[in-house]
């Protein structure tokens, strides 16, 4: 088979695989593009390693180990490396499912161990500093909106994509709940506190109508200065500007506010299962990382307070 035909076969199977992931596994568009890129890189590495373009049926575990060694030599982050191996392993598993292979050449190749870093969170004093450094000017449309964003982040622990995707109909201000469309199309209901409700109410009544002037039909909750839906990147920029304005000694990200929400709830005695539901985690093990954060904080308090620590 000519090289052009082999390349076409690879492209065809990669396209089918990512289509399968989208249809059957409900992966995000970001994951789809990432896996397609990982498989294209695998083909490049294989071509450099064996000096020809191999058919999937020709690939052996030894070939894959040589490819893996090249990635190790490039000093790639272990998280990125683990994702690539997951993409490769899943691809060959899919080819077996489709009758193209009889065994998975990745079966004896282990993924690198990943040390999970502890999430960074603001202290209660830090979050107060972020929110209360100056009186809110209700005549400043952007300031009212930005305060509502931070208050809702801290009150709900939403992902930035979830907050950006909120529509007016998702917010029930009377009952104090937000309907969230999370990862994998899963929907959950998250309660929010009175202060956040008041802040969002003020934004909807006093700021959003003016921002909405150019796009009166949009249903998005949070709007940019042109009247369109505020994007995740736009929200990140708002938080970065607020951090500078309040002279915090650390950068602020949407994920940090999510971590702050989770950590403060656990510190206050919240049940781990309840926190899992609120954060939209499919596995309890993902939520359990916050117990380590709280444990570290307890250790610091003990060392500062106990006479024999």
One Martini backbone bead per residue (centre of mass of N, CA, C, O) as a GRO file, in nm:
protein
  309
    1UNK     BB    1   0.096   0.037   0.023
    2UNK     BB    2   0.077   0.353  -0.007
    3UNK     BB    3   0.137   0.630   0.175
    4UNK     BB    4  -0.125   0.783   0.102
    5UNK     BB    5  -0.315   0.550   0.185
    6UNK     BB    6  -0.227   0.531   0.480
    7UNK     BB    7  -0.297   0.821   0.560
    8UNK     BB    8  -0.599   0.793   0.490
    9UNK     BB    9  -0.653   0.569   0.695
   10UNK     BB   10  -0.580   0.729   0.946
   11UNK     BB   11  -0.777   0.963   0.909
   12UNK     BB   12  -1.030   0.788   0.909
   13UNK     BB   13  -0.992   0.659   1.198
   14UNK     BB   14  -0.970   0.918   1.359
   15UNK     BB   15  -1.244   1.034   1.281
   16UNK     BB   16  -1.409   0.794   1.391
   17UNK     BB   17  -1.313   0.806   1.682
   18UNK     BB   18  -1.406   1.100   1.754
   19UNK     BB   19  -1.698   1.044   1.682
   20UNK     BB   20  -1.737   0.826   1.896
   21UNK     BB   21  -1.673   1.003   2.142
   22UNK     BB   22  -1.907   1.201   2.093
   23UNK     BB   23  -2.150   0.993   2.077
   24UNK     BB   24  -2.073   0.784   2.327
   25UNK     BB   25  -1.896   0.982   2.545
   26UNK     BB   26  -1.946   1.293   2.545
   27UNK     BB   27  -1.727   1.475   2.456
   28UNK     BB   28  -1.558   1.741   2.418
   29UNK     BB   29  -1.423   1.949   2.190
   30UNK     BB   30  -1.146   1.965   2.324
   31UNK     BB   31  -1.095   1.655   2.340
   32UNK     BB   32  -1.120   1.595   2.044
   33UNK     BB   33  -0.876   1.768   1.951
   34UNK     BB   34  -0.663   1.645   2.138
   35UNK     BB   35  -0.680   1.349   2.033
   36UNK     BB   36  -0.620   1.406   1.739
   37UNK     BB   37  -0.338   1.526   1.797
   38UNK     BB   38  -0.218   1.276   1.941
   39UNK     BB   39  -0.245   1.086   1.689
   40UNK     BB   40  -0.076   1.252   1.492
   41UNK     BB   41   0.181   1.234   1.664
   42UNK     BB   42   0.210   0.931   1.659
   43UNK     BB   43   0.260   0.909   1.355
   44UNK     BB   44   0.518   1.079   1.354
   45UNK     BB   45   0.681   0.902   1.552
   46UNK     BB   46   0.663   0.639   1.390
   47UNK     BB   47   0.796   0.744   1.131
   48UNK     BB   48   1.071   0.815   1.271
   49UNK     BB   49   1.129   0.532   1.399
   50UNK     BB   50   1.065   0.330   1.126
   51UNK     BB   51   1.091   0.489   0.843
   52UNK     BB   52   0.769   0.472   0.824
   53UNK     BB   53   0.432   0.416   0.737
   54UNK     BB   54   0.225   0.261   0.946
   55UNK     BB   55   0.009   0.038   1.010
   56UNK     BB   56  -0.179  -0.045   1.273
   57UNK     BB   57  -0.110  -0.362   1.239
   58UNK     BB   58   0.220  -0.305   1.278
   59UNK     BB   59   0.206  -0.227   1.568
   60UNK     BB   60   0.414  -0.218   1.853
   61UNK     BB   61   0.527  -0.192   2.168
   62UNK     BB   62   0.818  -0.105   2.094
   63UNK     BB   63   0.740   0.136   1.922
   64UNK     BB   64   0.590   0.288   2.152
   65UNK     BB   65   0.835   0.313   2.342
   66UNK     BB   66   0.999   0.494   2.153
   67UNK     BB   67   0.795   0.722   2.150
   68UNK     BB   68   0.793   0.768   2.456
   69UNK     BB   69   1.092   0.846   2.484
   70UNK     BB   70   1.066   1.110   2.323
   71UNK     BB   71   0.875   1.247   2.523
   72UNK     BB   72   1.060   1.235   2.767
   73UNK     BB   73   1.296   1.403   2.635
   74UNK     BB   74   1.098   1.665   2.609
   75UNK     BB   75   0.974   1.722   2.897
   76UNK     BB   76   0.695   1.642   2.945
   77UNK     BB   77   0.420   1.658   3.097
   78UNK     BB   78   0.255   1.414   3.269
   79UNK     BB   79  -0.035   1.496   3.194
   80UNK     BB   80   0.008   1.499   2.887
   81UNK     BB   81   0.114   1.211   2.862
   82UNK     BB   82  -0.134   1.066   2.977
   83UNK     BB   83  -0.332   1.163   2.760
   84UNK     BB   84  -0.193   1.040   2.516
   85UNK     BB   85  -0.210   0.745   2.614
   86UNK     BB   86  -0.518   0.742   2.626
   87UNK     BB   87  -0.560   0.793   2.325
   88UNK     BB   88  -0.408   0.550   2.219
   89UNK     BB   89  -0.554   0.327   2.373
   90UNK     BB   90  -0.841   0.396   2.266
   91UNK     BB   91  -0.783   0.358   1.966
   92UNK     BB   92  -0.707   0.054   1.974
   93UNK     BB   93  -0.970  -0.034   2.104
   94UNK     BB   94  -1.146   0.057   1.866
   95UNK     BB   95  -1.015  -0.126   1.648
   96UNK     BB   96  -1.106  -0.384   1.783
   97UNK     BB   97  -1.411  -0.324   1.774
   98UNK     BB   98  -1.382  -0.298   1.439
   99UNK     BB   99  -1.176  -0.543   1.345
  100UNK     BB  100  -0.858  -0.439   1.297
  101UNK     BB  101  -0.782  -0.582   1.569
  102UNK     BB  102  -0.668  -0.829   1.824
  103UNK     BB  103  -0.463  -0.627   1.977
  104UNK     BB  104  -0.314  -0.421   2.225
  105UNK     BB  105  -0.009  -0.249   2.221
  106UNK     BB  106  -0.079  -0.093   2.511
  107UNK     BB  107  -0.121  -0.311   2.743
  108UNK     BB  108   0.206  -0.287   2.862
  109UNK     BB  109   0.162   0.026   2.898
  110UNK     BB  110   0.231   0.268   3.123
  111UNK     BB  111   0.131   0.522   3.299
  112UNK     BB  112   0.214   0.792   3.449
  113UNK     BB  113   0.261   0.922   3.746
  114UNK     BB  114   0.045   1.155   3.920
  115UNK     BB  115   0.088   1.436   4.100
  116UNK     BB  116  -0.147   1.589   4.285
  117UNK     BB  117  -0.217   1.903   4.321
  118UNK     BB  118  -0.294   2.137   4.532
  119UNK     BB  119  -0.529   2.353   4.567
  120UNK     BB  120  -0.587   2.689   4.545
  121UNK     BB  121  -0.680   2.919   4.812
  122UNK     BB  122  -0.856   3.144   4.966
  123UNK     BB  123  -0.905   3.317   5.219
  124UNK     BB  124  -1.137   3.478   5.395
  125UNK     BB  125  -0.979   3.745   5.381
  126UNK     BB  126  -0.932   3.742   5.072
  127UNK     BB  127  -1.232   3.747   4.981
  128UNK     BB  128  -1.302   4.008   5.128
  129UNK     BB  129  -1.097   4.184   4.980
  130UNK     BB  130  -1.221   4.137   4.694
  131UNK     BB  131  -1.525   4.251   4.781
  132UNK     BB  132  -1.455   4.502   5.021
  133UNK     BB  133  -1.261   4.750   4.939
  134UNK     BB  134  -1.521   4.891   4.809
  135UNK     BB  135  -1.780   5.054   4.733
  136UNK     BB  136  -2.056   5.012   4.551
  137UNK     BB  137  -2.120   5.130   4.220
  138UNK     BB  138  -2.438   5.131   4.077
  139UNK     BB  139  -2.351   5.317   3.819
  140UNK     BB  140  -2.150   5.084   3.750
  141UNK     BB  141  -2.194   4.839   3.535
  142UNK     BB  142  -1.932   4.664   3.562
  143UNK     BB  143  -1.913   4.653   3.871
  144UNK     BB  144  -2.179   4.507   3.917
  145UNK     BB  145  -2.112   4.260   3.746
  146UNK     BB  146  -1.843   4.173   3.884
  147UNK     BB  147  -1.961   4.126   4.163
  148UNK     BB  148  -2.161   3.905   4.076
  149UNK     BB  149  -1.953   3.704   3.976
  150UNK     BB  150  -1.795   3.660   4.239
  151UNK     BB  151  -2.032   3.585   4.422
  152UNK     BB  152  -2.123   3.338   4.253
  153UNK     BB  153  -1.869   3.180   4.260
  154UNK     BB  154  -1.844   3.159   4.578
  155UNK     BB  155  -2.149   3.039   4.615
  156UNK     BB  156  -2.112   2.775   4.386
  157UNK     BB  157  -1.849   2.659   4.226
  158UNK     BB  158  -1.819   2.717   3.939
  159UNK     BB  159  -1.739   2.693   3.636
  160UNK     BB  160  -1.658   2.909   3.393
  161UNK     BB  161  -1.834   2.776   3.170
  162UNK     BB  162  -2.094   2.772   3.342
  163UNK     BB  163  -2.121   3.074   3.398
  164UNK     BB  164  -2.114   3.169   3.098
  165UNK     BB  165  -2.376   2.970   3.028
  166UNK     BB  166  -2.575   3.135   3.163
  167UNK     BB  167  -2.914   3.199   3.200
  168UNK     BB  168  -3.183   3.357   3.313
  169UNK     BB  169  -3.350   3.079   3.349
  170UNK     BB  170  -3.125   2.953   3.561
  171UNK     BB  171  -3.226   3.178   3.766
  172UNK     BB  172  -3.352   3.153   4.109
  173UNK     BB  173  -3.408   3.409   4.327
  174UNK     BB  174  -3.631   3.311   4.523
  175UNK     BB  175  -3.485   3.021   4.598
  176UNK     BB  176  -3.169   3.011   4.547
  177UNK     BB  177  -3.106   2.897   4.241
  178UNK     BB  178  -2.901   2.702   4.006
  179UNK     BB  179  -2.886   2.601   3.674
  180UNK     BB  180  -2.655   2.353   3.558
  181UNK     BB  181  -2.438   2.299   3.273
  182UNK     BB  182  -2.229   2.049   3.248
  183UNK     BB  183  -2.050   1.797   3.203
  184UNK     BB  184  -2.185   1.596   2.960
  185UNK     BB  185  -2.479   1.742   2.996
  186UNK     BB  186  -2.509   1.785   3.293
  187UNK     BB  187  -2.753   1.847   3.545
  188UNK     BB  188  -2.774   2.099   3.811
  189UNK     BB  189  -2.848   2.204   4.146
  190UNK     BB  190  -2.756   2.523   4.299
  191UNK     BB  191  -2.703   2.682   4.578
  192UNK     BB  192  -2.745   3.025   4.699
  193UNK     BB  193  -2.684   3.297   4.861
  194UNK     BB  194  -2.804   3.602   4.958
  195UNK     BB  195  -2.573   3.785   4.858
  196UNK     BB  196  -2.569   3.677   4.567
  197UNK     BB  197  -2.862   3.736   4.501
  198UNK     BB  198  -2.842   4.042   4.538
  199UNK     BB  199  -2.619   4.091   4.328
  200UNK     BB  200  -2.773   3.973   4.082
  201UNK     BB  201  -3.021   4.150   4.104
  202UNK     BB  202  -2.878   4.421   4.062
  203UNK     BB  203  -2.769   4.351   3.783
  204UNK     BB  204  -3.041   4.290   3.636
  205UNK     BB  205  -3.177   4.574   3.708
  206UNK     BB  206  -2.915   4.794   3.651
  207UNK     BB  207  -2.710   4.666   3.419
  208UNK     BB  208  -2.814   4.471   3.194
  209UNK     BB  209  -3.007   4.656   3.026
  210UNK     BB  210  -2.771   4.833   2.914
  211UNK     BB  211  -2.593   4.603   2.794
  212UNK     BB  212  -2.853   4.492   2.616
  213UNK     BB  213  -2.913   4.708   2.389
  214UNK     BB  214  -2.771   4.554   2.131
  215UNK     BB  215  -2.902   4.255   2.252
  216UNK     BB  216  -3.224   4.199   2.335
  217UNK     BB  217  -3.238   3.864   2.277
  218UNK     BB  218  -3.058   3.776   2.487
  219UNK     BB  219  -3.012   3.512   2.753
  220UNK     BB  220  -2.776   3.596   2.888
  221UNK     BB  221  -2.656   3.686   3.187
  222UNK     BB  222  -2.360   3.763   3.104
  223UNK     BB  223  -2.226   4.069   2.980
  224UNK     BB  224  -2.084   4.262   2.762
  225UNK     BB  225  -2.027   4.577   2.619
  226UNK     BB  226  -2.192   4.458   2.347
  227UNK     BB  227  -2.424   4.240   2.459
  228UNK     BB  228  -2.282   3.981   2.489
  229UNK     BB  229  -2.155   3.702   2.581
  230UNK     BB  230  -1.960   3.612   2.830
  231UNK     BB  231  -1.655   3.484   2.839
  232UNK     BB  232  -1.418   3.304   2.992
  233UNK     BB  233  -1.192   3.505   2.921
  234UNK     BB  234  -1.339   3.757   3.025
  235UNK     BB  235  -1.353   3.658   3.321
  236UNK     BB  236  -1.051   3.632   3.368
  237UNK     BB  237  -0.989   3.934   3.323
  238UNK     BB  238  -1.160   4.045   3.552
  239UNK     BB  239  -1.005   3.902   3.784
  240UNK     BB  240  -0.729   4.025   3.723
  241UNK     BB  241  -0.818   4.321   3.771
  242UNK     BB  242  -0.917   4.284   4.064
  243UNK     BB  243  -0.649   4.194   4.186
  244UNK     BB  244  -0.503   4.461   4.127
  245UNK     BB  245  -0.702   4.657   4.268
  246UNK     BB  246  -0.669   4.491   4.561
  247UNK     BB  247  -0.369   4.395   4.612
  248UNK     BB  248  -0.311   4.111   4.573
  249UNK     BB  249  -0.051   3.853   4.625
  250UNK     BB  250  -0.232   3.708   4.393
  251UNK     BB  251  -0.362   3.541   4.155
  252UNK     BB  252  -0.684   3.520   3.987
  253UNK     BB  253  -0.908   3.249   3.936
  254UNK     BB  254  -1.178   3.060   3.875
  255UNK     BB  255  -1.058   2.802   4.012
  256UNK     BB  256  -0.992   2.933   4.282
  257UNK     BB  257  -1.287   2.994   4.358
  258UNK     BB  258  -1.375   2.701   4.357
  259UNK     BB  259  -1.176   2.610   4.577
  260UNK     BB  260  -1.273   2.806   4.793
  261UNK     BB  261  -1.557   2.702   4.820
  262UNK     BB  262  -1.482   2.407   4.901
  263UNK     BB  263  -1.296   2.463   5.144
  264UNK     BB  264  -1.499   2.632   5.318
  265UNK     BB  265  -1.713   2.413   5.342
  266UNK     BB  266  -1.538   2.202   5.485
  267UNK     BB  267  -1.452   2.382   5.724
  268UNK     BB  268  -1.776   2.405   5.800
  269UNK     BB  269  -1.885   2.081   5.761
  270UNK     BB  270  -1.926   1.959   5.498
  271UNK     BB  271  -2.030   1.719   5.297
  272UNK     BB  272  -1.876   1.542   5.052
  273UNK     BB  273  -2.126   1.459   4.883
  274UNK     BB  274  -2.244   1.739   4.855
  275UNK     BB  275  -1.997   1.865   4.717
  276UNK     BB  276  -1.998   1.683   4.472
  277UNK     BB  277  -2.273   1.779   4.364
  278UNK     BB  278  -2.206   2.086   4.343
  279UNK     BB  279  -1.944   2.042   4.149
  280UNK     BB  280  -1.991   1.792   3.942
  281UNK     BB  281  -1.875   1.520   4.030
  282UNK     BB  282  -1.843   1.183   3.937
  283UNK     BB  283  -1.614   1.155   4.158
  284UNK     BB  284  -1.510   1.142   4.484
  285UNK     BB  285  -1.198   1.157   4.442
  286UNK     BB  286  -1.200   1.449   4.336
  287UNK     BB  287  -1.310   1.579   4.605
  288UNK     BB  288  -1.092   1.471   4.821
  289UNK     BB  289  -0.868   1.686   4.783
  290UNK     BB  290  -0.996   1.894   4.991
  291UNK     BB  291  -0.915   1.741   5.249
  292UNK     BB  292  -0.612   1.813   5.226
  293UNK     BB  293  -0.639   2.114   5.258
  294UNK     BB  294  -0.772   2.108   5.540
  295UNK     BB  295  -0.544   1.948   5.677
  296UNK     BB  296  -0.323   2.157   5.632
  297UNK     BB  297  -0.462   2.380   5.793
  298UNK     BB  298  -0.475   2.231   6.063
  299UNK     BB  299  -0.169   2.199   6.093
  300UNK     BB  300  -0.103   2.500   6.104
  301UNK     BB  301  -0.275   2.567   6.351
  302UNK     BB  302  -0.136   2.372   6.543
  303UNK     BB  303   0.156   2.484   6.517
  304UNK     BB  304   0.070   2.775   6.624
  305UNK     BB  305  -0.099   2.682   6.900
  306UNK     BB  306   0.074   2.460   7.012
  307UNK     BB  307   0.320   2.431   7.257
  308UNK     BB  308   0.423   2.126   7.122
  309UNK     BB  309   0.456   2.161   6.795
   0.00000   0.00000   0.00000
